[in-house]
């Protein structure tokens, strides 16, 4: 292969192209857990300084610290599952000290979160599979037949992310459904939904985070397609962790795909930090 074209300098220096970390999926789950906890506090204003409130506050505090440690870590430390377990346990304990509609609302919130946790676990497995597949390790791609299994892994990740995104987008509908099977008084349902909407106002940011995963996944598929189309006209530089293409247009397209993925990964990190760092100022009324 002669006249192989490397990436432009501004991209050649970046070793990690498609930034997935073990922390990403864990952050997603702890974020929604934290937002649900805040929603429950807003949903149950009469908790005030009761034992139930103290129990829920303790769980939320542990979640928030775990999130901050992970999102602000330069080493992408995965969030502790112990923090999530602590939150669930504290919410269950708090529900036992409530009565009537408030107790039912808390139970509905926990049931909603259980379903959300299931969706997140599906997403987590897809992320783990993507990491283990080492999709763009050119040293492992010896034949064209090895591209199809890689596409399948990426597509599974995209499908899981879209499913997760859809659940988050329709979170109010899912929570309302949980309430309706437990409460018969429309006024109680309306009150609970009002609290849920206040605490769940950050869904827009969560959805933007899911959009960045979509962009990264599509960039992966685009790169696999390019490798396929240019078969025999590229080589892999393991030291720089990049493909080098003979065709000038292919090299430009590859550079554009890398930039799109890098930009999406950076935006995702910024959105996660924005969400976590906004909790203190925006939740003053809840806590």
C-alpha positions as CSV (number, residue, x, y, z in Angstrom):
1,X,0.0,0.0,0.0
2,X,1.6,3.2,-1.1
3,X,0.7,6.8,-0.5
4,X,-1.1,6.0,2.7
5,X,-2.6,9.1,4.3
6,X,-2.5,9.6,8.1
7,X,-5.0,11.6,10.0
8,X,-4.5,15.4,10.2
9,X,-2.2,16.3,13.1
10,X,-5.0,17.6,15.3
11,X,-6.6,14.1,15.3
12,X,-3.5,11.9,15.0
13,X,-2.4,12.8,18.5
14,X,-5.7,11.5,20.0
15,X,-5.2,7.9,20.9
16,X,-8.6,6.9,22.2
17,X,-11.1,7.4,19.4
18,X,-14.4,6.2,20.7
19,X,-14.5,7.0,24.3
20,X,-16.4,4.5,26.3
21,X,-15.6,4.0,30.0
22,X,-16.9,1.6,32.6
23,X,-18.2,4.6,34.4
24,X,-20.5,5.7,31.6
25,X,-23.3,3.2,32.2
26,X,-23.0,3.4,36.0
27,X,-23.2,7.2,35.9
28,X,-26.4,6.9,33.8
29,X,-28.1,4.6,36.4
30,X,-27.0,6.7,39.4
31,X,-28.1,9.9,37.8
32,X,-31.6,8.6,37.3
33,X,-31.6,7.2,40.8
34,X,-30.6,10.6,42.2
35,X,-33.2,12.4,40.2
36,X,-35.8,10.0,41.3
37,X,-34.8,10.6,44.9
38,X,-35.1,14.3,44.5
39,X,-38.5,13.8,42.7
40,X,-39.7,11.8,45.7
41,X,-38.8,14.6,48.1
42,X,-40.7,17.1,46.0
43,X,-43.5,14.7,45.6
44,X,-43.8,14.2,49.4
45,X,-43.4,17.8,50.8
46,X,-45.0,16.8,54.1
47,X,-42.0,14.6,54.9
48,X,-40.2,17.8,56.3
49,X,-37.8,16.6,59.0
50,X,-39.5,13.3,59.8
51,X,-37.6,10.0,60.0
52,X,-38.7,9.1,56.5
53,X,-37.1,12.3,55.1
54,X,-33.9,11.7,57.0
55,X,-33.7,8.2,55.6
56,X,-34.3,9.3,52.1
57,X,-31.8,12.2,52.5
58,X,-29.1,9.8,53.6
59,X,-29.6,7.7,50.5
60,X,-29.6,10.7,48.2
61,X,-26.4,12.1,49.8
62,X,-24.5,8.8,49.2
63,X,-25.7,8.7,45.6
64,X,-24.7,12.3,45.0
65,X,-21.2,11.8,46.4
66,X,-20.6,8.6,44.3
67,X,-21.7,10.5,41.2
68,X,-19.4,13.4,41.9
69,X,-16.4,11.1,42.5
70,X,-17.0,9.3,39.2
71,X,-17.9,12.3,36.9
72,X,-15.1,14.5,38.2
73,X,-12.5,11.8,38.2
74,X,-9.8,12.0,35.6
75,X,-9.5,8.2,35.8
76,X,-13.2,7.5,35.0
77,X,-13.8,5.7,38.3
78,X,-16.9,3.6,38.0
79,X,-19.7,4.6,40.4
80,X,-20.1,2.3,43.4
81,X,-23.2,0.0,43.2
82,X,-23.2,0.2,47.0
83,X,-24.4,3.8,46.7
84,X,-27.4,2.7,44.6
85,X,-28.2,-0.1,47.0
86,X,-28.1,2.4,49.9
87,X,-30.5,4.7,48.1
88,X,-33.0,1.8,47.4
89,X,-32.8,0.6,51.0
90,X,-33.3,4.1,52.4
91,X,-36.3,4.7,50.1
92,X,-37.9,1.4,51.1
93,X,-37.3,2.2,54.8
94,X,-38.8,5.6,54.4
95,X,-41.9,4.2,52.7
96,X,-42.6,2.1,55.8
97,X,-42.9,5.3,57.9
98,X,-45.5,6.8,55.5
99,X,-49.2,6.3,55.4
100,X,-52.0,6.7,52.8
101,X,-51.4,8.3,49.4
102,X,-47.8,9.3,50.3
103,X,-46.8,5.7,51.1
104,X,-48.4,4.6,47.8
105,X,-46.6,7.3,45.9
106,X,-43.3,6.2,47.4
107,X,-44.0,2.6,46.4
108,X,-44.9,3.7,42.9
109,X,-41.6,5.6,42.6
110,X,-39.7,2.5,43.7
111,X,-41.6,0.4,41.2
112,X,-40.9,2.9,38.4
113,X,-37.2,2.9,39.4
114,X,-37.0,-0.9,39.3
115,X,-38.2,-0.8,35.7
116,X,-35.8,2.0,34.9
117,X,-33.0,0.0,36.5
118,X,-33.8,-2.9,34.2
119,X,-33.6,-0.7,31.1
120,X,-30.3,0.7,32.3
121,X,-28.9,-2.8,33.0
122,X,-29.7,-3.8,29.3
123,X,-27.8,-0.7,28.3
124,X,-24.9,-1.5,30.6
125,X,-24.5,-5.0,29.1
126,X,-24.4,-3.5,25.6
127,X,-21.7,-1.0,26.7
128,X,-19.7,-3.8,28.3
129,X,-20.0,-5.9,25.1
130,X,-18.8,-2.9,23.0
131,X,-15.8,-2.4,25.2
132,X,-14.8,-6.1,25.2
133,X,-15.2,-6.3,21.4
134,X,-12.4,-3.8,20.8
135,X,-14.3,-2.7,17.7
136,X,-11.6,-0.6,16.0
137,X,-8.5,-2.5,16.9
138,X,-7.1,-2.9,13.4
139,X,-4.6,-5.5,14.6
140,X,-7.5,-7.9,15.2
141,X,-9.2,-7.3,11.8
142,X,-7.6,-9.7,9.4
143,X,-10.6,-10.6,7.1
144,X,-13.7,-8.8,5.9
145,X,-15.8,-11.5,7.6
146,X,-14.7,-10.1,11.0
147,X,-16.5,-6.8,10.3
148,X,-20.0,-8.2,10.5
149,X,-19.8,-9.4,14.1
150,X,-18.4,-6.0,15.0
151,X,-21.3,-4.2,13.3
152,X,-23.7,-6.5,15.3
153,X,-22.2,-5.4,18.6
154,X,-22.4,-1.7,17.7
155,X,-26.0,-2.1,16.5
156,X,-26.9,-3.8,19.7
157,X,-25.5,-0.9,21.7
158,X,-27.4,1.6,19.6
159,X,-30.6,-0.4,20.0
160,X,-30.1,-0.6,23.8
161,X,-29.4,3.1,24.0
162,X,-32.5,4.0,22.0
163,X,-34.6,1.8,24.2
164,X,-33.2,3.5,27.3
165,X,-33.7,6.9,25.7
166,X,-37.3,6.1,24.9
167,X,-38.0,5.0,28.5
168,X,-36.5,8.2,29.9
169,X,-38.4,10.3,27.4
170,X,-41.7,8.7,28.5
171,X,-40.8,8.6,32.2
172,X,-43.9,10.6,33.2
173,X,-46.2,8.1,31.5
174,X,-44.4,5.2,33.2
175,X,-44.7,6.8,36.6
176,X,-48.3,7.8,36.1
177,X,-49.1,4.2,35.2
178,X,-47.6,3.0,38.4
179,X,-49.7,5.5,40.3
180,X,-52.9,4.6,38.6
181,X,-52.7,0.9,39.5
182,X,-52.3,2.0,43.2
183,X,-54.3,5.1,43.7
184,X,-58.0,5.7,42.9
185,X,-58.3,9.4,43.8
186,X,-57.5,11.6,40.8
187,X,-56.4,14.4,43.1
188,X,-53.7,12.2,44.7
189,X,-52.5,11.2,41.3
190,X,-52.3,14.8,40.2
191,X,-50.4,15.8,43.3
192,X,-47.9,13.0,42.9
193,X,-47.4,13.8,39.2
194,X,-46.8,17.5,40.0
195,X,-44.0,16.5,42.4
196,X,-42.5,14.1,39.9
197,X,-42.5,16.7,37.1
198,X,-40.6,19.1,39.3
199,X,-38.0,16.6,40.3
200,X,-37.7,15.1,36.8
201,X,-37.1,18.4,35.0
202,X,-33.6,17.4,34.1
203,X,-34.7,14.7,31.6
204,X,-33.8,17.0,28.8
205,X,-30.1,16.8,29.8
206,X,-30.4,13.0,30.2
207,X,-31.8,12.7,26.7
208,X,-28.9,14.9,25.3
209,X,-26.5,12.4,26.9
210,X,-28.3,9.6,25.1
211,X,-27.9,11.6,21.9
212,X,-24.2,11.6,22.3
213,X,-24.1,7.8,22.6
214,X,-26.1,7.7,19.3
215,X,-23.5,9.9,17.6
216,X,-20.6,7.7,18.9
217,X,-22.3,4.5,17.8
218,X,-23.0,5.9,14.3
219,X,-19.4,7.0,14.0
220,X,-18.3,3.4,14.9
221,X,-20.6,2.0,12.2
222,X,-19.4,4.6,9.7
223,X,-15.8,3.7,10.4
224,X,-16.5,0.0,9.9
225,X,-18.2,0.7,6.6
226,X,-15.2,2.7,5.5
227,X,-12.8,-0.1,6.4
228,X,-15.0,-2.4,4.4
229,X,-15.2,-0.2,1.4
230,X,-11.4,0.5,1.4
231,X,-10.4,-3.1,2.1
232,X,-6.8,-3.6,1.0
233,X,-6.2,0.2,0.9
234,X,-5.4,0.9,4.6
235,X,-3.1,-0.1,7.4
236,X,-3.4,0.2,11.1
237,X,-0.9,2.1,13.2
238,X,-1.1,0.4,16.7
239,X,1.1,3.0,18.4
240,X,-1.3,5.9,17.4
241,X,-4.4,3.6,17.5
242,X,-5.5,4.8,14.1
243,X,-6.2,3.6,10.5
244,X,-4.3,5.1,7.7
245,X,-6.0,5.2,4.3
246,X,-4.4,5.4,0.8
247,X,-7.3,7.3,-0.7
248,X,-7.4,11.0,0.1
249,X,-11.2,11.2,0.4
250,X,-11.3,8.1,2.6
251,X,-8.7,9.7,4.9
252,X,-10.8,12.9,5.2
253,X,-13.9,10.9,5.9
254,X,-12.1,8.9,8.5
255,X,-10.9,12.1,10.2
256,X,-14.4,13.5,10.2
257,X,-15.7,10.3,11.8
258,X,-13.1,10.5,14.5
259,X,-13.8,14.2,15.2
260,X,-17.5,13.5,15.5
261,X,-16.9,10.7,18.0
262,X,-14.4,12.8,20.0
263,X,-16.8,15.8,20.1
264,X,-19.7,13.6,21.2
265,X,-17.6,12.0,24.0
266,X,-16.4,15.4,25.2
267,X,-20.0,16.7,25.2
268,X,-21.2,13.7,27.1
269,X,-18.7,14.3,29.9
270,X,-19.6,18.0,30.0
271,X,-23.3,17.2,30.2
272,X,-22.8,14.7,33.0
273,X,-20.8,17.2,35.0
274,X,-23.4,19.9,34.3
275,X,-26.1,17.7,35.6
276,X,-24.3,16.7,38.7
277,X,-23.0,20.2,39.5
278,X,-26.4,21.7,39.1
279,X,-27.9,19.6,41.9
280,X,-26.9,21.8,44.8
281,X,-28.4,25.0,43.4
282,X,-31.5,23.6,41.8
283,X,-32.5,21.3,44.6
284,X,-32.4,23.8,47.4
285,X,-36.2,23.6,47.6
286,X,-36.2,19.9,47.7
287,X,-33.6,19.3,50.4
